[in-house]
């Protein structure tokens, strides 16, 4: 049963990571499409929208992975060696 729990936990983690990286890009492109179609903005506005979406996705990736690494370090018990009990 513990193996299934770990597999599902990893699947949820991977799904959340994918959404955290993809959603900012999709939202930036959607907002850009709306601005171009309703307000008549020029088409070159898509380039900054893509760059902004990719930067936000990269930042989300960095924060998500950093939290995951901190959590895994906290969960591991620290071994006490002969010279490290002080």
Residue, then its C-alpha position, 0 to 999 in steps of 0.5 A: x500500500x505504501x508503494x501506491x501512495x508514493x506513486x500517487x504522490x509523485x503523480x500529483x506532484x508531477x501534474x501540479x508542476x506541469x500546471x504551474x509551468x504551463x498556466x502562466x504561459x496560457x494566461x499570458x497568451x490568452x490575455x494577449x489574444x484578447x487585447x489584440x482582438x478587442x483593442x486592436x493591439x499590434x501582433x508583436x505584443x505576442x512576443x513579450x507575452x510569450x517571454x513573460x509567460x515563460x519567465x513566470x513558468x520558470x519562476x514557478x518551477x524554481x519555487x516549486x522545486x525548492x519547496x520540494x527539496x526543502x521538504x525532502x531534507x526536513x523529512x530525512x532523519x539526520x544521522x549522528x556520527x561519532x564526532x557530530x554530537x555536539 
